[in-house]
Every structure is written in C-alpha cells, then in structure tokens.
Amino acid sequence: MLLHLLVADLRRMLLDRFQADDMTAVIAGLSVLDLALRDGDRQVQNAVAVSFVEDSQWWDPRMASFIDIWPSGLSAEVTRQRAILGPSA
C-alpha cells in the first residue's frame, strides 16, 4: 500500500510537469520508474506498473496523454500487469 502511495505521488508530480510542458522532468521521472522496474524487487515493480494500468484503483486518466513516451521497461511491465489484472481491474 505504501509503495502504491509513493508511486502515486511520483505520478502526480510527473503529470504536473507534463502539463507544464517540462518534458525534461517527465522523462527523468519515467527513467527512475524504468530503473525501478529493471532493478527493483517484485513489490516495487508491481507498485509501479499497477499504478499505470487503466481501470485499476490507482489509474489516473490524465496518464493517457503521455503513455507514448514511456521507456520500454515500463511499457513492458504495464502490458504484463494488464494481462494479470484483466479489463475489469
């Protein structure tokens, strides 16, 4: 739960930066998430990815506007989590 809240806070910061057109901060933040996915433990990976899965309790619809700039590690883990959670997560 705490991990999800921390990731949600980071996500909120990224959204604020994205809406302010501060792409350098957004890309840096996404890189941190990508590193956590590649090098972190499973709980960190799950907390990060589930936070970006549509229709999960942690999803924020504003995320859709910058999905295309996610690093490949983040995209791959989100795809994996979508398959686990299913469309009604």
N, C-alpha and C positions, 0 to 999 in steps of 0.2 A: 504494500500500500504506500509506504513512504517513497519507494522508488518511483512509483507512478506519479506521486505528487511532485517530486523533484523534476521529473521529465516534463510534466505538465507545465511547471514554472518555466523551464527552459523553452518549451514550445511557445508559451505565451510571449516570452522575450523575442523569440525568432519572428513570430507573427507581427509584433510591434515594429521590429526592424524592417521586415519585409514591406509593411505598409508605409514605412517612412522611406522606402527605396534605398535602404542601407544594405545593399547586396553583399558587401564585404563581411558585415557582421552575420548575415544569414548564412553565407557559405561557410564561415568559420564555425558557426554553431552546428551546422549539419555535419561538418567534418568531425567535430567532437562526438556527435552521436554515432557516426560511422565507425570511428575508432572504438567506441564502447561496444559496438556490435561485433567487431572483429576480434577485440582483445579482452572484452569483459566476460564476466561469468554469465551463466544462463539467466539468472534473475535480472541482471542489467539488460541483457538482450531482449528478454520478454517485456520488460517495462518500457523500453524504448519503442519496440515495434508495435506493441498493443496500443500505445498512445497515438499511433498514426494510422490505425485501422478504422476505416469508415464504419459507423454504426456501433462501435464499441463505446463503452461508457466514457472513455477518455477522448473520443474524437471531437475535433473542432472543425466545422465545415469550412472555415477560412483556410484550413490546410490545403485544400484542393488547388488553391491559386499558385502554390509553388512546389507541388509534387514533382514536376519535371526537372527540378534542379537537384533532387536528392542524389547523394552518392550511391554507387551501385550496391554497396553493402547494406545500406538502409533499405533500398528498394527491394532487395532480395529477401531480407528478413520480414518486411511488411507483407510481401507476397506469401511467404511461408505462414505467417500468423493469420492472414486472411483465410488460408486453406484450413487451418486448425479451427478458427472461430466460426467460420461459415458466414453466410449472408445475414443471419439474424443475431449476430453477436451483440 
